[in-house]
Amino acid sequence: MALKKRTMRKRSQRMAYILLKELKAKAKAMTSTTGYEFETLKITSPKQFIKNVELNRPDKRNAMNTTFWKDIYNCFTKLSDDPDCRVIVLSGAGKMFTAGLDLYENEIFKSLLSSDSQDSSRKSFKILKGIQELQESFNVIEKCPKPVIAAVHNGCIGGGIDMIACCDMRYCTQDAWFQIKEVDIGLAADLGTLQRFPKIIGNDSLYRELAYTGRKFDAEEAKSIGFVSRILPDKNTLLEAAILIAEQIASKSPVAVQGIKVNSVYSRDHGVYQGLEYMATWNSTMLQSEDVGKAVSAAIQKETPVFSKL
Ligand SMILES: CCC/C=C/C=C/C(=O)SCCNC(=O)CCNC(=O)[C@H](O)C(C)(C)COP(=O)(O)OP(=O)(O)OC[C@H]1O[C@@H](n2cnc3c(N)ncnc32)[C@H](O)[C@@H]1OP(=O)(O)O
C-alpha cells in the first residue's frame, strides 16, 4: 500500500515537473526574440505579442548606416510573419531617436553612384534601383500588417521623419524635435516624407514650408499639426505609454487589427468607393473568422476573449 502511494506521489511529481517545464517553454516562446539579432537594432519583447525595435547606435545618435538599411528591412520582414508579434514599438537608444542618414559613412553614396558604365542612362538605372531599395527599407514598416507605434525622444532628423511617417501612430517626449533636413544636404527627401507627411498632417502649405526650409518643429507643434498624437514627459513614460497601448491592441483579434491596418493604408491611397470595394472583399473572407464569434459571445457574457495566433 505504502509502495503504491509512493509510486503515485512520484508520478504526480513527475507530471507537475513536465507541466512546469512546458509552461516555462511556452512563456519563453511568447516573449522570445531568438532570430532577431541585428548589429544596428536591439529587439526585445516587453510583453506577450509586443516587440520593441530599438535603433541601437547610440554613440552615433542612431545615424542610419549601410548595415542599418539591411537590418531594418530584414527585421520588419521577419516581424510581419511572426505569429508571436502583434504590435511593434519603434524607439531609439541613447540621447536621441535618430540623427538621420549617416553623413560620415559614404558607403551609401559610393555604392549608389559607382558604376562600370559611362552611359548616363545605365548609371541612372543603377541609382534608381539603389534608391528604390532604400525606400523599401521603410516601406516594409508600412507593409507590415501589425501596427507600429513610433516612440520618439529628443531629435528625429531627416531619414527619421521618412521612417516614422511609415508608422501607424507617433508618440513623443516633451523635449522631442523634428526636422525635414534633407534640403540642407542638397537633397529632396526621397524615402517617403514628401509622399506620406502631407497626408498625415493634412496641411499642404505648412508641409511645404517645413520641407523647403528644413525648420525644426517641436513636440507641441508636432501635436498641433497631428504629426504626433501624444506627448509624454520623458522617455520612460513615453515607452510605458506606448507599451500600454500596444498591450490593448495586442489583446484584440489579430484578424481584426491587421484588417484595420491593411485597409487603412489602402484607403489612404484610393478613392472612397475603391476603398469600400476592397473592404467588402476583405471582410467577405475575414467575417468568417472564429474571432468574430468569440468576440461577440465574450461581449455578451462580459468576458475577456482570448484569440489564437494568426
Ligand atoms: C539617398 C539617401 C536617402 C536618405 C536621405 C536622408 C537624409 C537625411 O537624413 S538628412 C539629415 C542628416 N543628418 C544631419 O544632418 C544631422 C547631423 N548631426 C547633427 O546635427 C548633430 O550631430 C546632432 C544634432 C544630431 C547631435 O548633436 P550632439 O551634440 O548631441 O552630438 P554630436 O557630438 O554632434 O554627435 C555625437 C556623435 O554622433 C555622430 N553623429 C551625429 N549625427 C550623425 C550623422 N547624421 N551621421 C553620422 N554620425 C553622426 C557624431 O559624429 C558624433 O560621433 P563621434 O564624433 O564619433 O563621437
The ligand as an SDF file (V2000), in Angstrom:
LIG
                    3D

 57 59  0  0  0  0  0  0  0  0999 V2000
   19.7880   58.5510  -50.8060 C   0  0  0  0  0  0  0  0  0  0  0  0
   19.7940   58.8810  -49.3400 C   0  0  0  0  0  0  0  0  0  0  0  0
   18.4600   58.7590  -48.7010 C   0  0  0  0  0  0  0  0  0  0  0  0
   18.4000   59.2610  -47.3120 C   0  0  0  0  0  0  0  0  0  0  0  0
   18.4380   60.5510  -47.0060 C   0  0  0  0  0  0  0  0  0  0  0  0
   18.4280   61.0300  -45.6490 C   0  0  0  0  0  0  0  0  0  0  0  0
   18.8340   62.2690  -45.3720 C   0  0  0  0  0  0  0  0  0  0  0  0
   18.9410   62.7820  -44.0080 C   0  0  0  0  0  0  0  0  0  0  0  0
   18.7500   62.1040  -43.0290 O   0  0  0  0  0  0  0  0  0  0  0  0
   19.3800   64.4350  -43.8650 S   0  0  0  0  0  0  0  0  0  0  0  0
   19.8330   64.6100  -42.1830 C   0  0  0  0  0  0  0  0  0  0  0  0
   21.2480   64.2240  -41.9120 C   0  0  0  0  0  0  0  0  0  0  0  0
   21.5910   64.4280  -40.5300 N   0  0  0  0  0  0  0  0  0  0  0  0
   22.1070   65.5620  -40.0570 C   0  0  0  0  0  0  0  0  0  0  0  0
   22.3400   66.4870  -40.7820 O   0  0  0  0  0  0  0  0  0  0  0  0
   22.4060   65.5950  -38.5770 C   0  0  0  0  0  0  0  0  0  0  0  0
   23.8620   65.8750  -38.3110 C   0  0  0  0  0  0  0  0  0  0  0  0
   24.1560   65.8040  -36.8880 N   0  0  0  0  0  0  0  0  0  0  0  0
   23.9140   66.8240  -36.0410 C   0  0  0  0  0  0  0  0  0  0  0  0
   23.4070   67.8390  -36.3830 O   0  0  0  0  0  0  0  0  0  0  0  0
   24.2820   66.5930  -34.5800 C   0  0  0  0  0  0  0  0  0  0  0  0
   25.2750   65.6150  -34.5180 O   0  0  0  0  0  0  0  0  0  0  0  0
   23.0500   66.1400  -33.7310 C   0  0  0  0  0  0  0  0  0  0  0  0
   22.1330   67.3460  -33.5290 C   0  0  0  0  0  0  0  0  0  0  0  0
   22.3210   65.0190  -34.3870 C   0  0  0  0  0  0  0  0  0  0  0  0
   23.5270   65.6360  -32.3510 C   0  0  0  0  0  0  0  0  0  0  0  0
   24.2780   66.5940  -31.6950 O   0  0  0  0  0  0  0  0  0  0  0  0
   25.0170   66.2020  -30.3300 P   0  0  0  0  0  0  0  0  0  0  0  0
   25.7140   67.4210  -29.8600 O   0  0  0  0  0  0  0  0  0  0  0  0
   24.0790   65.5480  -29.4370 O   0  0  0  0  0  0  0  0  0  0  0  0
   26.0610   65.0920  -30.7180 O   0  0  0  0  0  0  0  0  0  0  0  0
   27.3700   65.1970  -31.6030 P   0  0  0  0  0  0  0  0  0  0  0  0
   28.5350   65.3670  -30.7020 O   0  0  0  0  0  0  0  0  0  0  0  0
   27.2140   66.1480  -32.7070 O   0  0  0  0  0  0  0  0  0  0  0  0
   27.4100   63.7190  -32.2320 O   0  0  0  0  0  0  0  0  0  0  0  0
   27.6900   62.5940  -31.4250 C   0  0  0  0  0  0  0  0  0  0  0  0
   28.2580   61.5310  -32.3210 C   0  0  0  0  0  0  0  0  0  0  0  0
   27.2790   61.1730  -33.2910 O   0  0  0  0  0  0  0  0  0  0  0  0
   27.7930   61.3460  -34.6050 C   0  0  0  0  0  0  0  0  0  0  0  0
   26.7010   61.7560  -35.4990 N   0  0  0  0  0  0  0  0  0  0  0  0
   25.7290   62.6500  -35.2650 C   0  0  0  0  0  0  0  0  0  0  0  0
   24.9470   62.7620  -36.3570 N   0  0  0  0  0  0  0  0  0  0  0  0
   25.4340   61.9440  -37.2860 C   0  0  0  0  0  0  0  0  0  0  0  0
   25.0850   61.6350  -38.6290 C   0  0  0  0  0  0  0  0  0  0  0  0
   23.9910   62.1640  -39.2170 N   0  0  0  0  0  0  0  0  0  0  0  0
   25.8460   60.7420  -39.2990 N   0  0  0  0  0  0  0  0  0  0  0  0
   26.9000   60.1470  -38.7190 C   0  0  0  0  0  0  0  0  0  0  0  0
   27.3000   60.3990  -37.4400 N   0  0  0  0  0  0  0  0  0  0  0  0
   26.5710   61.2890  -36.7460 C   0  0  0  0  0  0  0  0  0  0  0  0
   28.8480   62.4080  -34.4370 C   0  0  0  0  0  0  0  0  0  0  0  0
   29.7420   62.3870  -35.4900 O   0  0  0  0  0  0  0  0  0  0  0  0
   29.4540   62.0340  -33.1190 C   0  0  0  0  0  0  0  0  0  0  0  0
   30.3090   60.9490  -33.3210 O   0  0  0  0  0  0  0  0  0  0  0  0
   31.7850   60.9260  -32.6660 P   0  0  0  0  0  0  0  0  0  0  0  0
   32.4800   62.1380  -33.1730 O   0  0  0  0  0  0  0  0  0  0  0  0
   32.3900   59.6420  -33.1340 O   0  0  0  0  0  0  0  0  0  0  0  0
   31.5410   60.9790  -31.1840 O   0  0  0  0  0  0  0  0  0  0  0  0
  1  2  1  0
  2  3  1  0
  3  4  1  0
  4  5  2  0
  5  6  1  0
  6  7  2  0
  7  8  1  0
  8  9  2  0
  8 10  1  0
 10 11  1  0
 11 12  1  0
 12 13  1  0
 13 14  1  0
 14 15  2  0
 14 16  1  0
 16 17  1  0
 17 18  1  0
 18 19  1  0
 19 20  2  0
 19 21  1  0
 21 22  1  0
 21 23  1  0
 23 24  1  0
 23 25  1  0
 23 26  1  0
 26 27  1  0
 27 28  1  0
 28 29  2  0
 28 30  1  0
 28 31  1  0
 31 32  1  0
 32 33  2  0
 32 34  1  0
 32 35  1  0
 35 36  1  0
 36 37  1  0
 37 38  1  0
 37 52  1  0
 38 39  1  0
 39 40  1  0
 39 50  1  0
 40 41  1  0
 40 49  1  0
 41 42  2  0
 42 43  1  0
 43 44  1  0
 43 49  2  0
 44 45  1  0
 44 46  2  0
 46 47  1  0
 47 48  2  0
 48 49  1  0
 50 51  1  0
 50 52  1  0
 52 53  1  0
 53 54  1  0
 54 55  2  0
 54 56  1  0
 54 57  1  0
M  END
$$$$
